């Protein structure tokens, strides 16, 4: 049987490839330290688990939910007001998702026709490109370069491209480059989108993994944002609920209605006990959020400071759960480096080029292991590599 033509545009995921390499190394007897996939390793707070547990015991909670409950919509709207001072109408400006990736993957189906152009960060989280390709659209890359603080330069986009573009992905704090954006940048983005009638889709999944007193902002805090875009938020990273698959799209009500129409033909809603856990997370004690961020900050410091002592200097991010590490001196291929790195140290990291051509020259390191394991990782690197300062 022949595959569809769209399948020829896709390659196997880098995480599957790295998993195969990881298994080969483990077969040699070397215990692997996996810093590849950005999946939280810490558990949710007890009150979240308790809410899930109590709801699971209710026999009435095993039916299709179809949509998010009113209580969950209100909980998310309340959280946005407290955290960002953004007012959301729970009735039409909040949409519950099976994790934010659910919405990220499906939104393009509502706005991108075959041949339409979408503006996609390069490097960027792979689902942004995948969603456009699945809809039959064409990608125009937005280079994220160190000399521009890893922010897209809208002035470099040709007017004829901007005039044809339907949708633009943004993501700050960013995965994979681990930088944040400020109000001035979002103001420029909104002005650009309004000028060319482009839908902005901002992914703010890492807003609560911030360090050194920094507080990332919501795109919706900026006047005019709601008229040109929506924002995706997830409970996966903030509350360590990645496996629960619960997230949200918020903002422009017309855009959310169209995404909801797509979803109504695909799924039957988030499991009600998971929604109850989400309510507990959003409305319950928030000290777990601060504790979570402190844990990641300590991990960042252990790894960045430890590798700096060995001569591998990596910028310290002020948010996200990743390090965006320039290749050490002597390496030019991120794919070759991560293979060599895994073979010698037993540590999995992801080649930057897996996130786009402008990711070459970097690797992404996920802070998803305990401090003691990260200290062991530094020691393994010490034993296997000698970097030039």
N, C-alpha and C positions, 0 to 999 in steps of 0.2 A: 504494500500500500504506500502511496506517495504522500509525503507531508505537504501541508499547506505552504504556499510560497513565503508567508510571513516567517515561518520557522527558519528559513535560510538566513534571516537577519540576526538570529540569536546565537550566542555561544553558551557553553556550559558555564555555570556560575563558578567564580573564583573560589568560593567557600567550599564547594564540592571538590574542586581540584586540590585545595590545600588539605582537606580531610583525607584524601587518598594518600597524599605525601606523608601526612602525619601518621597514618596507620603503618606505612612502610617503615618509618623510623621507629615506631613503637615495637614493631616485629623484631627489631634488632636488640630490643631490651632496654632502650633509652626512654625514660618517662618524659613525655612531652609536656611543656608548659604552653598552653594555648592562649595566645593573645590576639587571636584572629577575629572571631565573630563578636560583635558588640552586644552580647546577651548578659544582662545583669546576673551576678552570681550570688547576690545577697537576697534574703527572703523578704516578703512583705512584712509590715508591722503586724503584731499580734491582733490588733483590733480589726484589721482588714481580713486576715485569715478567719477570725471568729465570725465575721459577717457572712463570709462565703460559706463557712461550715454550717451555720444556722439556716441559711437559705437553701442549701442543698438538701437538708432534711425535710423540707416542705414538699409533699407530693404534688402540690398544685403548681410548682415552679418548673415543670418539665415540658410545658407546652411551647409552641412557637411564640416568640415575643413580637416579631415583625418590626417593631420600632423600639426606641429607647423609652423608658418610663418617664412620666412627667417629673418624678422626684429626681431622677438622674439628670435630666435637662436642667432642672433648677439648681442642682448641686454644682454642675459645671459652670453655669452662669454665675453663681455665687462665688465660686473659686476665681473666675476671671476678674470679677469685680474687686475682690480682695487683693489678688496678686498684681493685676495690671491696671486697675481702675477702669476697666473696659465694661460697658453695659451691654449685655446680650439679652435679646428676647428669647426666653426658653422655648417659645412656641415655634419660631421659624428661623432662628439664627444659631441653632445648635443641632447637629446631626450626630448620632451615635454610630460608631464604626467598629468592625471586628479588628481592632488595632488600627493605627493610623495608616499602615501600609495598605489596608483594604481600600481606603479612599484614594490614596496616592496612586494605586494601580488602576482604579476604575474611572477617575474623573475625566481623563482624556477622552474616554468613550463618548462623553456628553458634549465635548467641545471641539474635538479634532477630527476632521474628515481626512480620507486618503489624500496625501499631497500637501496638506496644511503644514505650516511651519510652527514649531515650538522652540522656545529659548530655554536651553538646558545647561546648568553649570557643568564645567569641565575643569577639574575633576568634580564628580558629584555622586551622590547615593544612586546606585544602579537602577532602582525602581523608577526614577524620573525618566530616564531614557527608555526603559522597557515599556512603560505605559504609553509613551508616544508611538513607539514602533508597533505595539499591539493595536493601536487605533489606526495604523497606516500612515501616520504623520511623518514629517521630515524634521530632523533635529538640526538646529543651528546652535553650535556650542558657544557658551559664555565662558571665556577663559578666566579662571581664578588664579591669579599670579601673585607671587610674593611682593613684587614691586607695587602692587595696587592693594596691599593688605588683604589679598584673596577675596576682593569684592569685584563683581563684574563692572566694567566700564561701559555704561550705556552709550556714551558718545562714540564708541568704536563700532557700534552696530550700524551697518548701512541702512539708510532710510528705506530703501526698497525692501529690505528684509523685515524691518520693524513694521512696515505697513502691511505685510502679509502674515505676520505672526499672530497666533490666536491665544497663546498661553505661555507663561513664563514661570519656571520653578525657582524659588529661593529657599534657603535653609540656613538660619542663623539662630543660635550657635550651630556651626557647620559640621557635618559628617561628609567627607573625611578630614577636612583641613583644620578643624578645631579652632576656628576663629569666630568672633562675634561681630555683629553690625550695630551701628548707632542710628539715632533718629535721623541725622542728616542723610544717611544712605537710603533709609526707607522713604524719606521725602522725595529723593531723586527718583526712586523706583516708581512711586505713585505718580509723579509728574510724567514720567516716560510712559507708563501704562495708560494714563488718561489720554495722552497725546495720540497714541496709536491704537487705542481701544483693545488693549491686551489684558487678559485675565491673569492676575498674580496669584500664585498658590504658594503660600509660605509655610514651611515645615518648622515647627518650634518645639520638637520633641525633647530637646536637651536643655530647655529653659531653666530647669531646677538643678542641673548639675553644673554649678558655678562656684568659683573659688575666690579667695582673697577679698571677700566682701562684694564682689561684682554681682549685679542683678541684670540678667538679660531682659530685653524688652519684647513686648508683643508688637508685631507689625500693625495690629489693629489699634494701638495707642495713637497712631499718627492720623490726624484729620484727613479724610478722603480715602483711607484704606478700605473701608467697608464697601465703597462704591466700585472699587476695581478688583476686589479680591476676597479670598478666604484664607483661613489659617488651619493647619492640622496640628493637633496636640494628642499626646498619648500618655497613658498611665504606666506604660512599660518601664520607663527609665526613672521617673519621679518616685514611683511607689514599688518598684521591683515586681511588676505584675506582667512581665513580658508574655508568659505562657497563657495568661488569661485572655489575651486578645481583646482589648478594649481601648478605644481611642475616640477622637471627635474631630469633626470639621465644624468650624464656626465662622460667622461673618455674613457675607452677602446672601440674603435669603433666596434670591432667584437661583443662584449657583447651587446652593444647598438643595433646593427643590429638584433640580435636574440630577444632581448626584443621587438623591434619594430615589428618584425614578429608576435610575440604572440599578441601584442596589435592590430595589423591590423585585426585580426580575432575576436576581442572582442568589440572594440569601433570605433567611427568615429571622434575622435579628440576633443580637447577642444574648446568650444564655442568661436567664433572669438572675441566678445566684451571682454571676459575674457582675451584672449591673448593681446588685446590692453591695458587693465588695467595692465597686467603684464609688458608690455613694459614701460608704464608710471612709474610703480613702480621702475623698474630696472634702468631706464635712467633719471628719474626726480630727484627733490631735495631729499637728503638723511637725512635731519635733523629729519624727522619723525622716522627714524630708531634709532637714538641716543635718541630721546625723549621717544620712546617705551621702550628701555632698562633701562632708568632712572626710568620710572614708575614701572617696575618690581623690580628694585633694592630697591626702597622705600618700596614696598610691602614686599619684603623679609625681610627687616630690621624691619618693624612693627611687623611681625609675629614672626620671630626668637627672636628678643630682648624681645618682650612682653611675649612669652612663657618661655624664659629663666628666667625672673623675677619670674615666678611661679614654677620654678624648673624643667621644661621640656627643656632640652638642646638639640638643633638641630644644626648640622653643617651648616655654611653659605656657600652656593654654589657660585662659581664664574661665573656660567653660567647656562642656562636652565630656564624653568618656573616652576620648582618644588622644593620642599624640600623632602629629603629622611630622615625621622625622626625615630630614634630608639624608640621602644616602651618605654613608661614610666615605671619606676620601679613598679613591682607588676603584670605586664602583660607579658604573654608568647605567646599568640595567637593574631596575627594581625587581624584575622577575628572577634574574640570575642571583641577585643578592639574597632574596628570601629563601631560595632553594639552598644556597650555600649556608645561610644562617641556620636553617632548620637542620640540615645534615650535621653541622658541627655542634650546635648548642642544644638542639631539641626544642627550640622555641618557635612557635608559629606567629608570624606577622604577615600582613597582606601587602602585596606590591602596589605601589601608587598607581601604576598604569592600569590596574583593574578598574579604577574609577574614572578613567578617561585619559586621553593622550597627554594632557597637561599634568597628569599625576606622575608621569615619569620623572625619576630623580628623587622620589620619596617612598616611604613605606608608612602604612598606618598601623599603629599599635593600640590595641584596646586594653583599657585598665580594668580587666575583668578577673583579676586574681588577687588574693590576699597579699598584704604587704610582705609577709615572710616569703611567699612564693616569688614575688617580684624581686626581693633581695637575692634570692637564689638565682633568678634569671640574670641579674647583674653579675653575680659571681661566675656563672657559666660563660657569659660573654667575656669576662676578664681572662678566663682560662683559654679561650679559643680565638680571640681577636686582639690585634694590636692596632689601635687607631692613631692616625697622625692628628695632633691637635689642630 
